[in-house]
Amino acid sequence: MEEGAITSQGFGTFTLWPQSERTGRNPQTGSPALIPARNSVKFKLGKDLLKFLNKGE
């Protein structure tokens, strides 16, 4: 298992995803804005959940 990952058998895996600092834009003014680095989460479906969600096909 990866460091920072939480797995639920059949449901899926949550993995820590470090996002780097980057430049974005303020949508109201259009001026550049610095978006600080932060941690986020990625989710990968497990086989059982994927089968359940697609059983109607």
Secondary structure, DSSP 8 states (H G I E B T S, - for coil): --TTEEEETTTEEEEEEEE--EEEE-TTT--EEEE--EEEEEEEE-HHHHHHHTTT-
